[in-house]
Structure formats: structure tokens, C-alpha cells
């Protein structure tokens, strides 16, 4: 699938829960946006969904973004916020078909 700028039409944020120190003591975790960008969202195919349900494994959602080229480093400590829902990052990889893009796979929490 060739990605054009029109296909990256969903706004996502990469967020990390950060604990600030107050008088030397850690405070509550506060969400802090690390990076925001446009993405193409790819849901699982129907056959993959049935396999996941039968094996009781986790469902995943793939976000395709332009490679930040060093502006942001994806970490498994971060999570993606999409449509006001949190999606923990499981792994990410370069899209070998379309250079310059990354695929970020997140767990769907129901």
C-alpha cells in the first residue's frame, strides 16, 4: 500500500507518564505528550480477529506514521493516544515496502 499524505489523516500522540519531584518527593504521574503526528490507522483483518479470539491472544492496532528521523525515539514506555483512548505500544518496525514510514503496533485494551 503506497502512502500518500491524504492517507495519514488521523491525529495521534505518543505520551509518557512522567513523575515530577516536589520537594524531593515523587508526585503523581502526569501524562506528557512526547510527539504528535498524523497517522494511517490499520485495523486487524477479519481472519486475524478470529484467530485472536480463538487463541485468546491480544488484539493489535497498527499506526503508520512518517519516520520522525531522530526527532522522536519510540519507546515501549510510551503509549499512543488516539480518539481519547490509550493504546500501549507493543513494538514498532520500519515499513520495508514504503521507506520513510514506521509501523507502530499497539495492544487494544477492551
C-alpha positions in Angstrom: 0.0 0.0 0.0 1.5 3.3 -1.1 1.0 6.0 1.5 0.1 9.5 0.4 -0.3 12.5 2.6 -4.1 12.1 2.3 -4.0 8.6 3.9 -2.3 9.9 7.0 -5.5 11.5 8.2 -5.8 10.6 11.9 -4.1 12.6 14.7 -2.3 10.6 17.3 0.0 11.4 20.2 2.8 9.5 21.8 2.5 10.0 25.5 4.6 9.1 28.6 3.5 9.2 32.2 6.1 11.3 34.0 6.5 11.8 37.7 7.8 15.2 38.7 9.5 15.7 42.0 8.1 18.1 44.6 10.4 19.0 47.5 12.4 15.8 46.7 9.4 13.5 46.8 7.8 11.9 43.7 4.4 13.2 42.8 1.6 11.6 40.9 2.2 10.5 37.3 1.3 13.2 34.8 0.8 12.4 31.1 3.2 14.3 28.9 3.0 14.4 25.2 6.3 13.4 23.6 5.4 13.6 20.0 2.2 14.3 17.9 1.7 13.4 14.3 -0.7 12.3 11.6 -1.1 8.6 11.0 -2.9 6.0 9.0 -4.7 3.5 11.2 -4.9 -0.1 10.2 -7.2 -2.5 12.0 -6.8 -6.2 12.0 -8.4 -8.2 9.2 -11.4 -10.3 10.0 -9.4 -13.6 9.7 -6.8 -12.2 12.2 -9.5 -11.2 14.6 -11.0 -14.7 14.6 -7.6 -16.2 15.2 -7.0 -13.8 18.1 -10.4 -14.7 19.6 -9.7 -18.4 19.2 -6.2 -18.3 20.7 -7.1 -15.7 23.4 -4.2 -13.5 22.5 -4.2 -9.7 22.3 -5.7 -7.7 19.5 -3.5 -5.2 17.9 -3.9 -1.9 16.0 -1.3 -0.6 13.6 -0.5 3.1 13.2 1.6 4.0 10.2 3.5 7.3 10.6 6.2 9.1 8.8 9.6 8.3 10.2 10.5 11.1 12.7 14.1 10.8 11.6 15.6 11.3 15.1 13.1 14.0 16.2 11.4 11.4 18.4 12.5 7.9 19.6 9.7 5.5 20.1 9.8 3.6 23.4 7.7 0.8 24.9 7.3 3.0 28.0 5.2 5.3 25.9 1.6 4.8 24.7 -0.4 6.1 21.8 -3.5 8.3 22.4 -6.0 8.0 19.6 -9.5 9.3 19.9 -9.1 9.8 23.6 -8.1 6.2 24.2 -4.7 4.9 25.3 -3.0 2.1 23.4 0.1 0.6 24.9 2.9 0.2 22.4 4.0 -3.4 21.8 6.6 -2.9 19.1 7.4 -0.9 16.0 9.3 -1.5 12.8 10.3 0.2 9.6 7.9 -0.3 6.7 10.1 -2.0 4.2 7.6 -1.5 1.3 7.4 2.2 1.8 10.7 3.7 3.1 10.3 6.7 5.3 7.4 5.2 7.2 7.1 3.4 10.5 4.5 0.9 11.7 3.7 1.1 15.4 1.8 -1.8 16.8 -0.3 -1.3 19.9 -2.4 -3.5 22.1 -6.2 -2.9 22.0 -7.4 -2.8 25.6 -11.1 -3.7 25.9 
